[in-house]
Amino acid sequence: MHYLHYDREQLDRQYNVRSGIPRFQDIFDRWNQQADVYRQQLTRLPPLRSNLHYGTHRLQTLDYFPVADAAAPLLVFVHGGYWRSLDKNDFSHLAEPYRQAGIAVTMINYRLAPEVDIPEIVADVRAAFAWLYRQASSFGFDAERIYVFGHSAGGHLAAELASTDWHSAGLPTDAIKGLCGVSGLYDLEPIRLCYLNETLQLDGPQVQQYSPLHHLPATKMPVILTAGGAESAEFHRQKNAYALALHGAGFPVQQVKLADGHHLDVIDKLADGSGELAQAIIAMVGK
């Protein structure tokens, strides 16, 4: 098997981010602790609404982090974990810089592989978004100003949300006003060919149907794309290919170039309200 100039072993190394990060579990543990402390500190009104069910499965839940303004814009975050791990509760602290800027935030959970496949995972995040959209007046956010962002596999899922035809759900075509993908996966073909597919079981038609690279958003929206400066060549190729396709179709694309950071460090950049990445997201939502 060869993909581009990679054999299977080389391709595995490109996408096995944990193998290249010493003590990666310490990073996951730190995220979880920071997120837990943040949730415990949320004593100010309006209160956090946690573990709201958009479906019947235990993972079909979301958290809503409100702000005081009932007409605030909303940022929807989709976590990563290669569609098979992690949880919204690992990322609660990411909400703070955006809430400080007057933006409400939602964190989505979804079912994970191998219990379900990628088509079902995409269906979950679409169901979560549609459910959330209908709660705008009761939750207190502006349904006309919803933006999505995600990290890694969550970047893929956020891009899938942005490319959804919402008519079948009774939502407007432009229900999503902007997208940010952080170290996202927009072409699933190398995922099908590497070690990850032992769990995901992607086939050729699914790669075509669920690769954002082949299905751009239906309405023109601003898009922010980034990847850590120290990430593998494939993550940068993914980002650049998606940016090129979007730019060629007339989308306003902003690439935030990060000088450093591996695949997990970029989460800290999302949490840094004074950093270039968070500031770019805040500016996109504020336009």
NUKE-515920 format. One record per residue: residue number from 1; y negated, x negated, z negated of N, C-alpha, C in turn. Coordinates in steps of 0.2 Angstrom, whole numbers, plus 2048, in hexadecimal, padded with zeros to 3 digits. Layout:
NUKE-515920
[node NUM, [Y, X, Z], [Y, X, Z], [Y, X, Z]]
...
end
This chain:
NUKE-515920
[node 1, [806, 7FC, 800], [800, 800, 800], [7FA, 7FC, 800]]
[node 2, [7F5, 7FD, 805], [7EF, 7FA, 805], [7E9, 7FF, 805]]
[node 3, [7E4, 7FE, 801], [7DE, 803, 802], [7D8, 7FE, 802]]
[node 4, [7D4, 7FF, 808], [7CF, 7FA, 80A], [7D2, 7F3, 80A]]
[node 5, [7D0, 7EE, 806], [7D3, 7E8, 806], [7D7, 7E7, 7FF]]
[node 6, [7D9, 7EC, 7FC], [7DD, 7EC, 7F5], [7E4, 7ED, 7F6]]
[node 7, [7E8, 7E9, 7F3], [7EF, 7EC, 7F2], [7EF, 7F0, 7EC]]
[node 8, [7F5, 7F3, 7EB], [7F6, 7F7, 7E5], [7F4, 7F4, 7DE]]
[node 9, [7F6, 7EE, 7DD], [7F4, 7EB, 7D7], [7ED, 7EA, 7D6]]
[node 10, [7E9, 7E8, 7DC], [7E2, 7E7, 7DC], [7DE, 7ED, 7DB]]
[node 11, [7E1, 7F2, 7DE], [7DE, 7F9, 7DD], [7DE, 7FB, 7D6]]
[node 12, [7E4, 7FA, 7D3], [7E5, 7FC, 7CC], [7E0, 7F9, 7C8]]
[node 13, [7DF, 7F2, 7C9], [7DA, 7EF, 7C5], [7D3, 7F1, 7C6]]
[node 14, [7D1, 7F3, 7CC], [7CB, 7F6, 7CD], [7C9, 7FC, 7C9]]
[node 15, [7CE, 800, 7C8], [7CD, 807, 7C4], [7D0, 807, 7BD]]
[node 16, [7D3, 802, 7BB], [7D6, 801, 7B4], [7D0, 7FE, 7B0]]
[node 17, [7CB, 803, 7AE], [7C5, 800, 7AA], [7C7, 7FE, 7A3]]
[node 18, [7CC, 801, 7A0], [7CD, 7FF, 799], [7D0, 7F7, 799]]
[node 19, [7D4, 7F6, 79E], [7D7, 7EF, 79E], [7D2, 7E9, 79E]]
[node 20, [7CC, 7EB, 7A1], [7C6, 7E6, 7A1], [7C1, 7E6, 79C]]
[node 21, [7C2, 7EA, 797], [7BE, 7EB, 791], [7C1, 7EA, 78B]]
[node 22, [7C0, 7E4, 788], [7C3, 7E2, 781], [7C1, 7E8, 77C]]
[node 23, [7C6, 7E9, 778], [7C5, 7EE, 772], [7C2, 7F5, 775]]
[node 24, [7C4, 7F7, 77A], [7C1, 7FD, 77D], [7C2, 803, 778]]
[node 25, [7C8, 803, 774], [7C9, 809, 76F], [7C3, 809, 76A]]
[node 26, [7C0, 803, 768], [7BB, 803, 764], [7B5, 806, 766]]
[node 27, [7B4, 806, 76D], [7AE, 80A, 770], [7AF, 811, 770]]
[node 28, [7B5, 813, 771], [7B7, 81A, 771], [7B6, 81D, 76A]]
[node 29, [7B8, 819, 765], [7B7, 81B, 75E], [7B0, 81B, 75C]]
[node 30, [7AC, 817, 75E], [7A5, 817, 75D], [7A1, 81D, 760]]
[node 31, [7A3, 81E, 766], [7A0, 824, 769], [7A2, 82A, 765]]
[node 32, [7A8, 82B, 763], [7AA, 831, 75F], [7A7, 831, 758]]
[node 33, [7A6, 82B, 755], [7A2, 82B, 74E], [79B, 82D, 74F]]
[node 34, [798, 82A, 754], [791, 82C, 756], [790, 833, 757]]
[node 35, [794, 836, 75B], [794, 83D, 75D], [795, 841, 757]]
[node 36, [799, 840, 753], [79B, 843, 74D], [795, 843, 748]]
[node 37, [792, 83D, 747], [78C, 83D, 742], [786, 841, 745]]
[node 38, [785, 841, 74C], [780, 845, 74F], [781, 84C, 74E]]
[node 39, [787, 84F, 74F], [788, 856, 74E], [787, 858, 746]]
[node 40, [789, 853, 742], [788, 855, 73B], [780, 855, 739]]
[node 41, [77C, 851, 73D], [775, 851, 73B], [771, 856, 73E]]
[node 42, [774, 85A, 742], [771, 860, 746], [76F, 866, 741]]
[node 43, [76B, 865, 73C], [769, 86A, 738], [763, 86E, 73A]]
[node 44, [75F, 86B, 73F], [759, 86F, 741], [75B, 875, 745]]
[node 45, [756, 879, 745], [757, 87F, 749], [754, 87E, 750]]
[node 46, [757, 881, 756], [75D, 886, 756], [763, 882, 755]]
[node 47, [768, 885, 752], [76E, 881, 751], [773, 880, 757]]
[node 48, [777, 87A, 756], [77C, 879, 75B], [781, 87F, 75B]]
[node 49, [783, 880, 761], [788, 885, 762], [78E, 881, 765]]
[node 50, [794, 881, 761], [799, 87C, 763], [7A0, 880, 764]]
[node 51, [7A4, 87D, 768], [7AA, 880, 76A], [7AA, 887, 76C]]
[node 52, [7A5, 888, 771], [7A5, 88F, 774], [7AA, 88F, 779]]
[node 53, [7AE, 895, 77A], [7B4, 895, 77E], [7B1, 899, 785]]
[node 54, [7B2, 895, 78A], [7B1, 898, 791], [7B8, 89A, 794]]
[node 55, [7BE, 899, 790], [7C4, 89A, 793], [7C9, 89B, 78C]]
[node 56, [7CF, 89C, 78E], [7D4, 89D, 788], [7D7, 897, 785]]
[node 57, [7D7, 891, 789], [7DB, 88B, 787], [7D6, 888, 782]]
[node 58, [7D9, 884, 77E], [7D6, 881, 778], [7D0, 87C, 77B]]
[node 59, [7D1, 879, 781], [7CD, 874, 783], [7C7, 878, 788]]
[node 60, [7C8, 87E, 789], [7C3, 881, 78D], [7BD, 884, 789]]
[node 61, [7B9, 87F, 787], [7B4, 880, 782], [7AE, 87C, 784]]
[node 62, [7A8, 87D, 781], [7A2, 879, 782], [79E, 879, 77C]]
[node 63, [799, 875, 77B], [794, 874, 776], [78E, 875, 779]]
[node 64, [789, 879, 776], [782, 87A, 778], [77D, 877, 773]]
[node 65, [779, 872, 775], [774, 86F, 771], [76E, 872, 773]]
[node 66, [76B, 877, 770], [765, 87A, 772], [75E, 876, 770]]
[node 67, [759, 878, 773], [752, 876, 771], [74E, 87C, 76F]]
[node 68, [748, 87B, 76C], [744, 881, 76A], [742, 885, 76F]]
[node 69, [740, 882, 775], [73E, 886, 77B], [743, 88A, 77E]]
[node 70, [743, 891, 77E], [748, 895, 781], [747, 895, 788]]
[node 71, [742, 892, 78B], [742, 891, 793], [743, 88A, 795]]
[node 72, [747, 886, 791], [748, 87F, 792], [74D, 87E, 798]]
[node 73, [74D, 879, 79B], [752, 877, 7A0], [758, 875, 79C]]
[node 74, [75E, 875, 7A0], [764, 873, 79D], [768, 86E, 7A1]]
[node 75, [76A, 869, 79D], [76F, 863, 7A0], [776, 865, 79E]]
[node 76, [77A, 865, 7A3], [781, 866, 7A1], [785, 85F, 7A2]]
[node 77, [788, 85D, 79D], [78C, 857, 79D], [793, 858, 79E]]
[node 78, [796, 854, 7A2], [79E, 854, 7A3], [7A0, 84D, 7A1]]
[node 79, [7A5, 84D, 79C], [7A7, 846, 79A], [7AD, 843, 79F]]
[node 80, [7AE, 83D, 79E], [7B3, 839, 7A2], [7B9, 839, 79E]]
[node 81, [7BD, 834, 7A0], [7C4, 833, 79E], [7C9, 833, 7A3]]
[node 82, [7C7, 832, 7A9], [7CC, 832, 7AF], [7D0, 839, 7AF]]
[node 83, [7CD, 83E, 7AD], [7D0, 845, 7AD], [7D5, 846, 7A9]]
[node 84, [7D7, 841, 7A4], [7DD, 842, 7A0], [7DC, 840, 799]]
[node 85, [7D5, 83E, 797], [7D4, 83D, 790], [7CD, 83E, 78E]]
[node 86, [7CB, 83C, 788], [7C4, 83D, 785], [7C3, 845, 784]]
[node 87, [7BD, 846, 781], [7BB, 84D, 77F], [7B3, 84D, 77E]]
[node 88, [7B1, 853, 77F], [7AA, 854, 77E], [7A7, 852, 777]]
[node 89, [7AB, 852, 772], [7A9, 850, 76B], [7A8, 848, 76B]]
[node 90, [7AA, 845, 770], [7A8, 83D, 770], [7A1, 83C, 772]]
[node 91, [79E, 841, 775], [797, 83F, 778], [792, 843, 776]]
[node 92, [792, 847, 770], [78D, 84B, 76E], [786, 848, 76D]]
[node 93, [786, 841, 76B], [780, 83E, 76A], [77C, 83C, 770]]
[node 94, [77F, 83D, 776], [77C, 83C, 77C], [776, 842, 77D]]
[node 95, [777, 847, 779], [772, 84D, 77A], [76B, 84B, 778]]
[node 96, [76B, 847, 773], [764, 846, 76F], [75E, 844, 773]]
[node 97, [75F, 83E, 778], [759, 83D, 77C], [756, 842, 780]]
[node 98, [75B, 846, 783], [759, 84C, 787], [756, 851, 783]]
[node 99, [759, 853, 77D], [756, 858, 779], [74F, 856, 777]]
[node 100, [74E, 850, 775], [747, 84D, 773], [742, 84E, 779]]
[node 101, [745, 84E, 77F], [740, 850, 785], [740, 857, 786]]
[node 102, [742, 85B, 782], [742, 863, 783], [747, 866, 788]]
[node 103, [74D, 862, 789], [752, 864, 78D], [758, 866, 789]]
[node 104, [75B, 86D, 78A], [761, 86F, 786], [767, 86B, 78A]]
[node 105, [76C, 86A, 786], [772, 867, 789], [778, 86A, 787]]
[node 106, [77D, 86A, 78C], [784, 86D, 78B], [789, 868, 78C]]
[node 107, [78E, 867, 788], [794, 863, 789], [79A, 867, 78B]]
[node 108, [79D, 866, 790], [7A3, 86A, 792], [7A9, 866, 791]]
[node 109, [7AE, 86A, 78E], [7B5, 868, 78E], [7B9, 86B, 794]]
[node 110, [7BF, 868, 795], [7C3, 86B, 79A], [7CA, 869, 799]]
[node 111, [7CF, 86C, 79C], [7D6, 86A, 79B], [7D7, 864, 79E]]
[node 112, [7DC, 860, 79C], [7DD, 859, 79E], [7E4, 858, 7A2]]
[node 113, [7E4, 853, 7A6], [7EB, 851, 7A9], [7EF, 84E, 7A4]]
[node 114, [7F6, 84E, 7A4], [7FA, 851, 7A9], [7FB, 859, 7A8]]
[node 115, [7F8, 85C, 7A3], [7F9, 863, 7A2], [7F7, 867, 7A8]]
[node 116, [7F2, 865, 7AB], [7EF, 868, 7B1], [7ED, 863, 7B6]]
[node 117, [7EC, 865, 7BC], [7EA, 860, 7C1], [7E3, 861, 7C3]]
[node 118, [7E1, 85D, 7C7], [7D9, 85C, 7C8], [7D7, 863, 7CB]]
[node 119, [7DA, 867, 7D0], [7D7, 86D, 7D2], [7D6, 872, 7CC]]
[node 120, [7DB, 872, 7C7], [7DA, 876, 7C1], [7D4, 873, 7BC]]
[node 121, [7D3, 86D, 7BC], [7CE, 86A, 7B8], [7C7, 86C, 7BB]]
[node 122, [7C7, 86B, 7C2], [7C0, 86D, 7C5], [7BF, 875, 7C4]]
[node 123, [7C4, 879, 7C4], [7C4, 880, 7C3], [7C1, 881, 7BC]]
[node 124, [7C3, 87D, 7B7], [7C1, 87E, 7B0], [7B9, 87C, 7B0]]
[node 125, [7B7, 877, 7B3], [7B0, 875, 7B2], [7AB, 87A, 7B6]]
[node 126, [7AE, 87D, 7BB], [7AA, 882, 7BF], [7AA, 889, 7BB]]
[node 127, [7B0, 88A, 7B8], [7B0, 890, 7B3], [7AB, 88F, 7AD]]
[node 128, [7AB, 889, 7AB], [7A6, 888, 7A5], [79F, 889, 7A7]]
[node 129, [79D, 886, 7AD], [796, 887, 7B0], [794, 88E, 7B1]]
[node 130, [799, 892, 7B4], [797, 899, 7B6], [796, 89D, 7AF]]
[node 131, [79B, 89B, 7AA], [79A, 89F, 7A4], [793, 89D, 7A0]]
[node 132, [792, 896, 7A1], [78C, 894, 79E], [785, 897, 7A1]]
[node 133, [785, 897, 7A8], [780, 89A, 7AB], [77E, 8A1, 7A9]]
[node 134, [783, 8A5, 7A8], [782, 8AC, 7A6], [780, 8AD, 79F]]
[node 135, [780, 8A7, 79B], [77E, 8A7, 794], [776, 8A5, 793]]
[node 136, [773, 8A4, 799], [76C, 8A1, 798], [767, 8A5, 794]]
[node 137, [767, 8AB, 795], [762, 8AF, 791], [764, 8AF, 789]]
[node 138, [76B, 8B0, 788], [76D, 8B0, 781], [76C, 8A9, 77D]]
[node 139, [76E, 8A4, 781], [76E, 89D, 77E], [767, 89B, 77E]]
[node 140, [762, 89C, 783], [75B, 89A, 782], [75A, 894, 787]]
[node 141, [75C, 894, 78D], [75A, 88F, 792], [759, 892, 799]]
[node 142, [756, 88F, 79D], [753, 891, 7A4], [759, 891, 7A9]]
[node 143, [75C, 896, 7AB], [761, 896, 7B0], [75F, 893, 7B6]]
[node 144, [759, 893, 7B8], [756, 890, 7BE], [755, 889, 7BE]]
[node 145, [757, 885, 7B8], [756, 87E, 7B7], [75C, 87B, 7B4]]
[node 146, [762, 87B, 7B7], [768, 878, 7B4], [769, 872, 7B9]]
[node 147, [76B, 86D, 7B5], [76D, 866, 7B8], [773, 864, 7B5]]
[node 148, [777, 860, 7B9], [77E, 85E, 7B7], [77E, 856, 7B7]]
[node 149, [781, 854, 7B2], [783, 84C, 7B2], [789, 84B, 7AF]]
[node 150, [78C, 845, 7B1], [793, 844, 7AF], [794, 83C, 7AF]]
[node 151, [799, 83A, 7AC], [79B, 833, 7AC], [7A2, 832, 7AE]]
[node 152, [7A4, 82D, 7B3], [7AA, 82C, 7B5], [7AE, 832, 7B8]]
[node 153, [7B3, 834, 7B6], [7B6, 83A, 7B8], [7B2, 840, 7B7]]
[node 154, [7AD, 840, 7B2], [7A8, 845, 7B1], [7A3, 845, 7B7]]
[node 155, [7A2, 83F, 7B9], [79D, 83E, 7BF], [7A0, 842, 7C5]]
[node 156, [7A7, 841, 7C6], [7AA, 845, 7CB], [7AA, 84C, 7CA]]
[node 157, [7AB, 84E, 7C4], [7AB, 856, 7C3], [7A4, 859, 7C3]]
[node 158, [79F, 855, 7C1], [798, 857, 7C2], [796, 858, 7C9]]
[node 159, [798, 853, 7CD], [797, 853, 7D5], [79B, 859, 7D8]]
[node 160, [7A1, 85B, 7D5], [7A4, 861, 7D7], [7A0, 867, 7D6]]
[node 161, [79E, 867, 7D0], [799, 86D, 7CE], [794, 86E, 7D3]]
[node 162, [790, 868, 7D4], [78B, 868, 7D9], [78C, 86B, 7E0]]
[node 163, [793, 86A, 7E2], [795, 86C, 7E9], [798, 872, 7E9]]
[node 164, [798, 876, 7E3], [79C, 87C, 7E3], [798, 882, 7E7]]
[node 165, [79B, 886, 7EA], [799, 88C, 7ED], [799, 891, 7E8]]
[node 166, [793, 893, 7E5], [793, 897, 7DF], [793, 89F, 7E0]]
[node 167, [793, 8A0, 7E7], [793, 8A7, 7E9], [799, 8AB, 7E6]]
[node 168, [79F, 8A8, 7E6], [7A4, 8AC, 7E4], [7A4, 8AE, 7DC]]
[node 169, [7A0, 8AA, 7D9], [79F, 8AB, 7D1], [799, 8AF, 7D0]]
[node 170, [796, 8B1, 7D5], [790, 8B5, 7D4], [78A, 8B2, 7D2]]
[node 171, [78A, 8AB, 7D3], [784, 8A7, 7D1], [780, 8A5, 7D8]]
[node 172, [77A, 8A3, 7D7], [776, 8A1, 7DD], [779, 89A, 7E0]]
[node 173, [778, 899, 7E6], [77A, 893, 7E9], [777, 88D, 7E6]]
[node 174, [771, 88E, 7E4], [76D, 888, 7E1], [76D, 888, 7D9]]
[node 175, [773, 88B, 7D6], [773, 88B, 7CF], [772, 884, 7CC]]
[node 176, [774, 87F, 7CF], [773, 878, 7CD], [76D, 875, 7D0]]
[node 177, [769, 872, 7CC], [763, 870, 7CF], [763, 868, 7D0]]
[node 178, [767, 865, 7CD], [767, 85D, 7CE], [76E, 85B, 7CB]]
[node 179, [770, 854, 7CD], [776, 851, 7CB], [775, 84A, 7C9]]
[node 180, [778, 848, 7C4], [778, 841, 7C2], [780, 83E, 7C1]]
[node 181, [782, 839, 7C5], [788, 837, 7C4], [788, 830, 7C2]]
[node 182, [78B, 82F, 7BC], [78B, 828, 7B9], [792, 825, 7BA]]
[node 183, [793, 820, 7BD], [79A, 81D, 7BF], [79F, 822, 7C1]]
[node 184, [79C, 826, 7C6], [7A0, 82C, 7C8], [7A6, 82A, 7CD]]
[node 185, [7AA, 82E, 7CE], [7B0, 82E, 7D3], [7AF, 833, 7D8]]
[node 186, [7AD, 831, 7DE], [7AB, 836, 7E3], [7B0, 836, 7E9]]
[node 187, [7B4, 831, 7E9], [7B9, 831, 7EF], [7C0, 830, 7EB]]
[node 188, [7C4, 835, 7EB], [7CA, 835, 7E7], [7D0, 831, 7EB]]
[node 189, [7CF, 82F, 7F1], [7D5, 82C, 7F4], [7D7, 825, 7F0]]
[node 190, [7D3, 821, 7EE], [7D6, 81B, 7EA], [7D9, 81D, 7E4]]
[node 191, [7D7, 823, 7E1], [7DA, 826, 7DB], [7E1, 828, 7DC]]
[node 192, [7E2, 82B, 7E2], [7E9, 82D, 7E4], [7ED, 827, 7E5]]
[node 193, [7EA, 821, 7E7], [7EF, 81B, 7E9], [7EF, 817, 7E3]]
[node 194, [7EC, 818, 7DD], [7ED, 813, 7D8], [7F1, 816, 7D2]]
[node 195, [7F1, 812, 7CD], [7F6, 814, 7C7], [7F4, 81B, 7C4]]
[node 196, [7EE, 81D, 7C5], [7EC, 823, 7C2], [7EF, 829, 7C5]]
[node 197, [7F2, 829, 7CB], [7F5, 82E, 7CE], [7FC, 830, 7CB]]
[node 198, [7FF, 82B, 7C7], [805, 82D, 7C3], [804, 832, 7BF]]
[node 199, [7FE, 833, 7BC], [7FC, 839, 7B8], [7F9, 83F, 7BC]]
[node 200, [7F5, 83D, 7C0], [7F1, 842, 7C4], [7F4, 846, 7C9]]
[node 201, [7F9, 842, 7CD], [7FD, 846, 7D2], [7F9, 849, 7D7]]
[node 202, [7F4, 845, 7D9], [7F0, 847, 7DF], [7F4, 847, 7E6]]
[node 203, [7F2, 84B, 7EA], [7F5, 84B, 7F1], [7EF, 84A, 7F6]]
[node 204, [7F1, 849, 7FC], [7EC, 848, 801], [7E7, 84E, 802]]
[node 205, [7EA, 854, 803], [7E5, 85A, 803], [7E0, 85B, 7FD]]
[node 206, [7E3, 859, 7F7], [7DF, 85A, 7F1], [7D9, 854, 7F1]]
[node 207, [7DB, 84E, 7F4], [7D6, 849, 7F4], [7D0, 84B, 7F9]]
[node 208, [7D2, 84E, 7FF], [7CD, 851, 803], [7C9, 856, 800]]
[node 209, [7CC, 85B, 7FD], [7C9, 861, 7FA], [7C4, 85F, 7F4]]
[node 210, [7C6, 85A, 7F0], [7C3, 859, 7EA], [7BF, 853, 7E9]]
[node 211, [7BE, 850, 7EF], [7BA, 84A, 7EF], [7B3, 84C, 7F1]]
[node 212, [7AE, 84B, 7EC], [7A7, 84D, 7ED], [7A4, 849, 7F3]]
[node 213, [7A7, 843, 7F5], [7A5, 840, 7FB], [7A5, 844, 801]]
[node 214, [7AA, 848, 801], [7AC, 84D, 807], [7A9, 854, 807]]
[node 215, [7A6, 855, 801], [7A3, 85C, 800], [79C, 85B, 7FC]]
[node 216, [797, 85A, 800], [790, 859, 7FD], [78E, 860, 7FA]]
[node 217, [789, 85F, 7F5], [786, 866, 7F3], [783, 86A, 7F8]]
[node 218, [784, 871, 7F7], [782, 875, 7FC], [77A, 876, 7FD]]
[node 219, [777, 874, 7F8], [76F, 875, 7F8], [76D, 86E, 7F6]]
[node 220, [767, 86C, 7F9], [764, 865, 7F8], [761, 865, 7F1]]
[node 221, [763, 860, 7ED], [761, 85F, 7E6], [760, 857, 7E5]]
[node 222, [75C, 856, 7E0], [75C, 84F, 7DF], [762, 84C, 7DC]]
[node 223, [764, 846, 7DD], [76A, 843, 7DB], [769, 83C, 7D8]]
[node 224, [76B, 83A, 7D2], [76B, 834, 7CF], [772, 831, 7CF]]
[node 225, [773, 82B, 7D1], [779, 828, 7D1], [778, 821, 7CE]]
[node 226, [77D, 81F, 7CA], [77D, 818, 7C7], [784, 816, 7C5]]
[node 227, [785, 810, 7C3], [78B, 80D, 7C1], [789, 806, 7BD]]
[node 228, [78D, 804, 7B8], [78B, 7FE, 7B4], [78B, 7F8, 7B8]]
[node 229, [786, 7F4, 7B7], [786, 7EE, 7BB], [78C, 7E9, 7BB]]
[node 230, [790, 7EA, 7B6], [796, 7E6, 7B5], [79D, 7E9, 7B7]]
[node 231, [79C, 7EF, 7BA], [7A2, 7F3, 7BC], [7A5, 7F0, 7C2]]
[node 232, [7AB, 7F3, 7C3], [7AF, 7F0, 7C9], [7AC, 7F2, 7D0]]
[node 233, [7AE, 7EE, 7D5], [7AB, 7EF, 7DB], [7AC, 7F7, 7DE]]
[node 234, [7B2, 7F9, 7DC], [7B4, 800, 7DE], [7AF, 805, 7DC]]
[node 235, [7AD, 805, 7D5], [7A8, 80A, 7D3], [7A1, 809, 7D6]]
[node 236, [79F, 803, 7D8], [799, 803, 7DC], [79A, 805, 7E3]]
[node 237, [7A0, 804, 7E6], [7A1, 807, 7ED], [7A1, 80E, 7ED]]
[node 238, [7A4, 811, 7E8], [7A4, 819, 7E7], [79D, 81B, 7E7]]
[node 239, [799, 818, 7E2], [792, 81A, 7E2], [78E, 81A, 7E8]]
[node 240, [78F, 814, 7EB], [78B, 813, 7F2], [78D, 817, 7F7]]
[node 241, [794, 819, 7F8], [796, 81D, 7FD], [793, 824, 7FC]]
[node 242, [793, 826, 7F6], [791, 82D, 7F5], [789, 82D, 7F6]]
[node 243, [786, 828, 7F4], [77F, 828, 7F5], [77D, 828, 7FC]]
[node 244, [781, 824, 800], [780, 824, 807], [781, 82B, 80B]]
[node 245, [786, 82E, 809], [788, 835, 80C], [782, 83A, 80A]]
[node 246, [780, 839, 804], [77B, 83E, 801], [774, 83C, 805]]
[node 247, [772, 836, 805], [76C, 834, 809], [76C, 836, 810]]
[node 248, [772, 835, 813], [772, 837, 81A], [772, 83F, 81B]]
[node 249, [773, 843, 816], [773, 84A, 817], [76C, 84C, 814]]
[node 250, [768, 848, 813], [761, 84A, 811], [760, 84B, 809]]
[node 251, [764, 849, 805], [763, 84A, 7FE], [75F, 844, 7FB]]
[node 252, [75A, 846, 7F7], [756, 841, 7F3], [75B, 83D, 7EE]]
[node 253, [75D, 837, 7EF], [761, 833, 7EB], [75E, 82E, 7E8]]
[node 254, [75F, 82D, 7E1], [75C, 828, 7DD], [762, 824, 7DA]]
[node 255, [762, 81D, 7DC], [767, 819, 7D9], [764, 815, 7D4]]
[node 256, [766, 816, 7CE], [764, 812, 7C8], [768, 80C, 7C7]]
[node 257, [765, 806, 7C8], [769, 800, 7C8], [769, 7FD, 7C1]]
[node 258, [76F, 7FD, 7BE], [770, 7FA, 7B8], [772, 7F3, 7B8]]
[node 259, [76E, 7EE, 7B5], [76F, 7E7, 7B5], [776, 7E5, 7B2]]
[node 260, [778, 7E9, 7AD], [77E, 7E7, 7A9], [782, 7ED, 7A7]]
[node 261, [787, 7EC, 7A3], [78B, 7F2, 7A1], [791, 7F3, 7A5]]
[node 262, [797, 7F4, 7A1], [79D, 7F5, 7A4], [79E, 7FD, 7A4]]
[node 263, [7A4, 7FF, 7A5], [7A5, 806, 7A7], [7A4, 80B, 7A0]]
[node 264, [7A4, 808, 79B], [7A3, 80C, 794], [79C, 80B, 792]]
[node 265, [799, 805, 793], [792, 803, 790], [78D, 808, 793]]
[node 266, [78F, 80B, 799], [78A, 80F, 79C], [788, 816, 798]]
[node 267, [78D, 818, 794], [78C, 81D, 78F], [786, 81C, 78A]]
[node 268, [786, 816, 788], [780, 814, 784], [779, 814, 787]]
[node 269, [77A, 813, 78E], [773, 813, 792], [771, 81B, 792]]
[node 270, [776, 81F, 793], [775, 826, 793], [772, 829, 78D]]
[node 271, [774, 826, 787], [771, 828, 780], [76A, 824, 77F]]
[node 272, [768, 820, 783], [762, 81C, 781], [75C, 820, 785]]
[node 273, [758, 824, 781], [753, 828, 784], [74E, 824, 787]]
[node 274, [74D, 81D, 785], [747, 819, 788], [74A, 815, 78E]]
[node 275, [750, 815, 78F], [753, 811, 795], [752, 815, 79C]]
[node 276, [753, 811, 7A1], [751, 813, 7A8], [756, 819, 7AA]]
[node 277, [75C, 819, 7A8], [761, 81E, 7AA], [75F, 825, 7A7]]
[node 278, [75E, 825, 7A0], [75C, 82B, 79D], [755, 82D, 79F]]
[node 279, [750, 829, 7A0], [74A, 82B, 7A3], [74A, 82E, 7AA]]
[node 280, [74E, 82B, 7AE], [74F, 82E, 7B5], [752, 835, 7B4]]
[node 281, [757, 836, 7B0], [759, 83D, 7AF], [754, 842, 7AD]]
[node 282, [750, 840, 7A7], [74B, 844, 7A5], [746, 845, 7AA]]
[node 283, [744, 840, 7AE], [73F, 842, 7B3], [742, 847, 7B8]]
[node 284, [748, 846, 7BA], [74B, 84B, 7BF], [74B, 852, 7BC]]
[node 285, [74D, 853, 7B6], [74D, 85A, 7B3], [745, 85C, 7B3]]
[node 286, [741, 858, 7B1], [73A, 85A, 7B0], [736, 85C, 7B6]]
[node 287, [739, 85A, 7BC], [735, 85B, 7C2], [735, 863, 7C4]]
end
